[in-house]
Amino acid sequence: MIRAIVFDFDGLTVDTETAWYQAFSSVLAERGVHLPLARFLQVVGTDDGPLHDFFREALGQDCDVKAIEDAAAERYREIMMDPRPREGVLDYLEDAAEMGLKVGMASSSGASWVGSYLDRLGIGGCFHAVVTREQVQRVKPAPDLYVRALELLQVEPHEALAFEDSLNGLLAARRAGLRCVVVPNRVTESLPFEGHALRLSSMGEMSLSQVISAVGG
């Protein structure tokens, strides 16, 4: 029986991933470099190390990684001046409350990043537990974030359902013993997802109760 749901943040709750890809692509294009989607996807749901490696490969070891990051951050802020949850997210949060389910978040991002968005969107109070990179030794695809979320929610892995948009997130959820519903965004839709319990184009495709029934919860 499903007693809790656990959301990813970036790309799943809010489609920050598409905005970041657009921002980095734009900044690198100004430096004469094309950012392949496949290289960007390596860092979706985890840390930015592989992306920094790409900068150095394309521009030389002495490239100013911080300058690229700063320029991309400015471009990202321009793109995301009015952030909104992805389709169906608010409905799922409302449905979870009505169904008496506990709601968690497991994000490889930092607490200030996630918290600022939850505050701006007015949904911070919907979550019984928010686990970010500061609370664990390893981020996704390691299972640590989900393991900690389960501890805080006081549920067993088989009693929780994860929602993810990336391969790293899917792997993390499965390694922690959760069934996982993948809801890719425009950036991650081409990833070779395997082993998920269900795939949706958006949370607007099925209600939360329908999803739980579909995965055998």
Disulfide bonds with the S-S distance in Angstrom:
none
